[in-house]
Amino acid sequence: MLTTIKKIFLYFFVAILYLLTPLCFFAVLNTGVSLKYEVDQPRIFVKISDKYSEKEKEIAYKEIDEHEKELKIIYYMWMLAGFACPISATSLIIYRKRIINNKKETK
């Protein structure tokens, strides 16, 4: 009975990990688009703008750089998750017998 419950939870967890993989890669794409439109284009607009003084441009560049750092961290974390989910799920499938039958062998 207990092994049946373990099997159910194991395969459910494996399915969730495999289903999260495309979600992670869509999140990577979404973050890449955010980097393009929230970082690259504002830099161009600040650069060509005549309304800002040099001090205001410097402040705007600092804000854009901080936002870029945050987005890059998110980007790399989603990328790591996108690779870690299928690797973890495959590892769980490979070692499923050890996980389900965790009896210690005595000699």
C-alpha positions in Angstrom: 0.0 0.0 0.0 2.8 2.4 0.9 4.8 1.6 -2.2 1.7 2.3 -4.3 1.3 5.8 -2.8 5.0 6.4 -3.3 4.7 5.3 -7.0 1.8 7.7 -7.5 3.6 10.6 -5.9 6.8 9.8 -7.8 5.1 9.7 -11.2 3.0 12.7 -10.4 6.2 14.7 -9.5 8.0 13.4 -12.7 5.0 14.5 -14.8 5.0 18.0 -13.2 8.7 18.4 -13.8 8.4 17.4 -17.5 5.4 19.8 -17.9 7.4 22.6 -16.3 10.1 22.4 -18.9 8.3 24.2 -21.7 7.0 26.7 -19.3 10.6 27.5 -18.2 11.7 28.0 -21.8 8.7 30.3 -22.5 9.7 32.3 -19.5 13.2 32.5 -20.9 11.8 33.9 -24.1 9.6 36.3 -22.3 12.5 37.6 -20.2 14.6 38.0 -23.4 11.8 40.1 -24.9 11.7 42.2 -21.7 15.4 42.7 -21.9 15.0 44.0 -25.5 12.1 46.4 -24.9 12.7 47.4 -21.3 16.5 47.8 -21.5 17.8 48.2 -25.0 15.2 50.6 -26.3 15.2 52.9 -23.3 18.9 53.3 -23.7 18.5 54.4 -27.3 15.7 56.8 -26.3 17.9 58.3 -23.5 20.8 58.6 -25.9 19.0 60.5 -28.6 16.8 62.6 -26.3 17.6 66.3 -26.2 15.3 66.9 -23.2 17.7 65.4 -20.6 20.7 67.1 -19.1 23.9 65.0 -18.6 23.0 64.4 -15.0 19.5 63.2 -15.8 20.9 60.9 -18.5 23.4 59.5 -16.0 20.5 58.8 -13.6 18.4 57.2 -16.3 21.3 55.0 -17.4 21.8 53.8 -13.8 18.2 52.9 -13.5 18.3 51.0 -16.8 21.4 49.2 -15.7 19.8 48.1 -12.4 16.7 46.8 -14.2 19.0 45.0 -16.7 20.8 43.2 -13.8 17.5 42.1 -12.3 16.2 40.8 -15.6 19.4 38.9 -16.4 19.3 37.2 -13.0 15.7 36.1 -13.7 16.7 35.1 -17.2 19.5 32.8 -16.0 17.4 31.3 -13.2 14.6 30.4 -15.7 17.3 28.9 -18.0 18.7 26.9 -15.2 15.2 25.7 -14.2 14.5 24.8 -17.9 17.5 22.5 -17.9 17.2 21.2 -14.3 13.6 20.1 -14.6 14.0 17.4 -17.3 17.3 16.2 -15.8 15.7 15.9 -12.4 12.7 14.0 -13.8 14.9 11.7 -15.7 17.0 11.0 -12.6 13.9 10.2 -10.7 12.8 7.7 -13.3 16.3 6.1 -13.4 16.4 5.7 -9.6 12.7 5.0 -9.1 13.4 1.5 -7.7 15.7 2.9 -5.0 13.3 5.6 -4.1 10.2 3.4 -3.9 12.0 0.5 -2.2 14.1 2.3 0.3 14.8 -0.7 2.4 18.3 -0.9 3.7 20.1 -4.1 2.8 21.6 -5.9 5.8 24.4 -8.4 5.4 
